[in-house]
């Protein structure tokens, strides 16, 4: 006999209780994907509860069994049979809320949250903890629970803590003193769970099996169809033949679900796709007659035809509208669909013209382009776009209404001045998705209107000033530096900016060549962007800035900005810096220059900002040589502790001269990973032995390695690839501008999914993909990833810091040219391959 009831986190955690995760359960393994989904739900719930304090949000079930160790101690002990990932995540979130409120509102919140929800006060070990995770996770969990310097490490528990710390910092509005309190209340009282508690002697594993036994399930579109035709007892057959069947032929099952969600979002932008059926059913329950139900099916049919055009822009008849639909489709975001459906519907209903809806789409395209150019994160884009239909003004023409909506509030529709500043300084190449960056360059090239346009589908992004500068490049750039400037920081500040980037079909041929050599090849290009670069005598900072200024003016002329009444917004994306700092693992550090390159600023204003505004982990920002700045001061005037002592406690190592270990430094590219600006690179293509197109990718990879690293490194790389294949592995190639190669130990068809230890980049990086491995069994076990790190660190010249085990660090490809190092590397790769082939565990508990 089991008892199932709905409960809240408050009810679960209050009182003398302890929830023990059995040792046979898998370790904590939630990733950013699940964490972000939970956080989005919590933010929405907190907002909904301002209108109705009784609103709840169901997040799943929890299966518990009384512990066989229960005794007369006053603490009720339970084994967590199912739901441990969810419960662990929520307690980590409570730790982050506790620490945020204690720091910003007062220390009383620390003891309050500890004693109510996180520990059993006045109980000694082992009964002190409300939640006892698996042994492998315990140290990391205790670091968060007890707020030790090791809290927020590189392990999955630490990553979850850092994620929530960063989200709370971003959500805390200085003008709203109650926003974090609302979030806490939503977590404690608003999240609903079904608690299934077995009685002594119950077969809890049978319960677990029944809860997780999934078969072929009806989609939400199937459920809605069944509901609609249940409401059409006499007209069902005719309506199905004339309306539903044609709709079903136009749209796939997933597209039908999308249609029904878009229809709901027009009324309430907070509706989630997972709630489509229940929300549509609640709306349709108000209808009484068959005629009203039939009219709804007819309306769905009409909207379905419009959605078909959005999904297949080539079917649009008006050339102006078709062009805008094609561009927004190429950009690749579905959250613009509600607006597009609304615009097409307005035109069909006669309240907007084709010219007006095309102009409205151009404003949306411009909004995307300008935000990417100015380095604004995408975390609030969905909310902005989903709300446009319900919140834009109804008294303006539709194009002006869209522009006005995007121009108001903190939406960061960047004005012309911001675009001019950002194009000079923001690391464009590290922002957004690779195809979006290429699209902007492609659209810029198309704007020149060449009479003989070049096919750009196979062109890739080229860094004119290379990512790995040669002696010639160093000498050229050094001529532009002032006496106090550092070459590395100056290079970081220029290399990824738009002024230094172009499109080329000859990326591998250009390589790291000196500018006079590149100039000749660029002059021969049919791409106008390249011809303008070739007109320069040299390529240093003044030339890169001048080109950036010219491109900025062209961007402003192509993509219109916000209204003149748009609110002034900070040109510096400080929220990006805050997110990156909050996500930095314990045992790592960065520099003012790295942060400045990340946000397109300068080390001086970065230092000034950190000296005057609260920022997480500000003590982890050091001077370029790894020393604490002599001007560093805690914002709290009562703090007198040495930041170096704190860093040492966190795991940062210093040499005898007080310089932090450079291997533990988080550089600009890794900061971009932490801030979510650089999406993960994933393997895309498997070259087949008879496919000339696929051979092109493998040949392009070797061509690029040879051009950029020389024949010795290219030969060594080929040896490694051939050895990997002889072990049983395969190779996949990326289709981006730089042709990456992935060492695949398993493919997608494997029962555990694909997995790979590393990706090789022709620009010179052997990248170890810990970030991907953290969600791929068996390497979701942090001990296996740690063993892989230590194995790689045995190679000469390789030193991957423990703090980077949640990132995608690497070492120079040149390491492979050493025969002994190469043989050792192959031994480690063989170990990885064998571990990846191990049979999946029969471990029952996976939640």
C-alpha positions, 0 to 999 in steps of 0.5 A: 500500500502506498500513499500518494499526495501533492505536497510542496518543498516547504512541507517536505523539508520542514521538521526533523526529516532526512532524505537519503539517496542510496549509494546505488543511485547515479550521481548528480547529473543535471545539466544547464538544459534542465537547470535553465528549464527549472529556472524559467519555470520558477521565474514564471511562477514567481510572476504568476503568484503576484497576480494569484498567490495560490498559483502552483507549478507541478514539477514531478513526483518523488518516490520515498521509502521509510529507511530501515535505519529509522529509530527513536531519534526524532528524525524521520528518515526516508530513502529517495527511490525516485526524484533525487536529481530534482530534490538535490537541485532544489536544495542547491537552489536554496543554498544559492538563495540563502547565500544571495540574501545573506550577502545582499539583505542580511545574515539573518537569512542564512540561519533562517533558511538553514534551520528551516529547510537545509539542516536539522538544527541541534542534530549531530552528524550524520543526522544534521543534513536534511538531504544526504546525497550519494557518497560521490557528490557529498563533498561538493554538496557539503561545500555548498551547504556549509559555504566553504571556499570550495563551493561552486567547484567544477563538478556537477553540484558546483556547476548547479550552484554557480548557475543559480548564483548567476541567475539570482544575480541577474534577476536581482533588480536594485529597484525591486527589493522584493524580487528575490523574496518572491522567487524564494516563496515560489520555490518553497510554496509554489512548486508542487510535487506528488510524494509517493510514500511506500509502507514497510514491506512495499516493493518500491522498485515495482513502483519505480518501474511503473512510474518510468515505464513509457510506451508510445504516447499520444502527442498533444495534437492527438489529444486535442484532435480527439477532444474536438471530435468528441465534441462533434457527435453529428458533424465530426465526419464532415469536419474531419474530411473538409478541414482537419484532414487537409490541415493534417496534410499541411503540417506534421504532428510536431507542427500541429502542436506548434500551431496550437501553442502559437494560438494560445500565445496570442492571448497569454505569452506565458503559456508553455508548449508542454501545456498546450492540450490542457490550456486549449481544452480549458479554453474550448470547454467554454464553448457549448454548441457544435457550430462553435467547435466547428468554427474553431476547427475552421480557424485552426485550418486557416491559421495552419495555412499561414503557419505553412508559409512561415515554415516554407517561405518560398510559398509566399507570393509577395517578394518583400514579405518572402525575403523577410520570412526567408531571413528570419527563417535562416536566423533560426529562432522559433520564438518569432513565430507567434508574431509572424503568425499574427502579422500574416493573419493581420494581412489576411484580415485586411488590417495590415498591408504586405509592405507594413508586415515586411517592415515589421519583420525588418525591425525584428531582424534588425533587433536580432542583428543589433543585439548580437553586434552589441554582445547582448545575451539571449536569455530574455529574448524568448520572453520579449518576443512571445509578449510582443503580440499582446503588449504592442500598441493597437493604435499604431500601424503594425510596423510602427507598433512592433518598432515601438514595443522593441524600443521600450524597456530593457530590451536592448534594441541598440541605437546607432551610437551603441552599434558604432561603439560595439562594432569596434570593440565587441568580440563578434566571433565569440557571440551568438551561433556560428551560422548567425555570425556568418549570416550578418557578414553574408548580408553585409556582402549582399548589401554591396549589390555586386553585378556578379555576386559570389556564391557564399554558401561554402564561404567561411569566416576568416580572421585577417589578423590571425588567432595565432599571430606569427612573428610578422604579425606581432611586429606589425601590431606592436608598432601600434601599442603604447608604452604601457600596453600589453601585446596579448591584451591588445591582440585579444581586444582586436582579433575577434571584432567584426573589423578583423573578420571577413568571408573567404572560400580560401580560409585554409590557404590564407592561414597565418600568412603575413598580411602582404601575402594575404593581401594578394589573395584577398585582392583576387577574391570576388567578395567585395568585403575582401577587396576593401581589405586588400586596398590597405597597405598594412593591417594593424589596430588603426586599419581594423578600427577604420574598417569597423567604423565603415561597417558600422555605418553600413549596418546602421543604413541596412538595419534600422534602429529603435525609435528616437524615444528609446530609453538610454541603456548602458553601452557596456554589457555589464550583465555579461561580465557578471554572468561570467564571473558568477559561473567561474569555478572555485580554483580559477582566476581571470584578468581585467583584460580578459573581461574587457575583451569579453564585453568590448571594453578596456581593463581600466573601466572594468577595474573601475566597475568592479571597484564600485559595483557588487559583482560575484567573485570579483576577488578572482580578477587579477592583473595579467601576470597573475598578481592581485591589483594594488588598488583592489579593495573589498566593497565591504569596508569592514573586510580586511582579509587578503584576497590572495588567502581566499584564492589559495583556500579556493585552490588557486596556486601561487608561485614564490613571486605571488603570481597565480598559476597561468594554467588556472586562468580563465581566458576570454574564450572560456569566459564566453563559454561561462557567460553562454555567449559561445554555444557548444560546438557539436559534431555534424558530419560522418565522412562516408568512403564514397562521398566526394562531398564528405571527402571534401570536409576531411581534406579541408581539415587537413589542408587547414591544419597544414596551412596553419600549423605546418606539415610536421603537425599535420602529419602527426595529426594524421597519425593520431586520426588513423590510430583512432580509426584502427581502435574502432573509433570514427571521425566526424567533421564540423561544417563551420568556417574552421573545419573541426574534427571530432574523435567519435568513440560512439555514434548516435545509434548506440544505446547510450548515445554518442560520445567523444573525448576531444575535438581538433581545430586547425587553428591549433587546439586539441580541445578536451570536451569535459562540458559534453562528457558531463552529460554522457555516460559513463563519463557523467561520473566526475571521477572518470572525467578527472582520470581523463584530465590527469591522464592528459596532464601526463603529456609534456607541456599539458596542464589542464587545471581542475577548475576547467573540468566543466569547460572545454579546455585544450592544449596546443596541437603542436604537442602531437609532433613529439613522438613520445607525447603522441604515443602516450596520447594514443594510450590515453585515447585507447583507455577512453575508447574502451571505457566508452564501450562498456555495457550500460549499468543495470542500475535501477535508479536514474532520476 
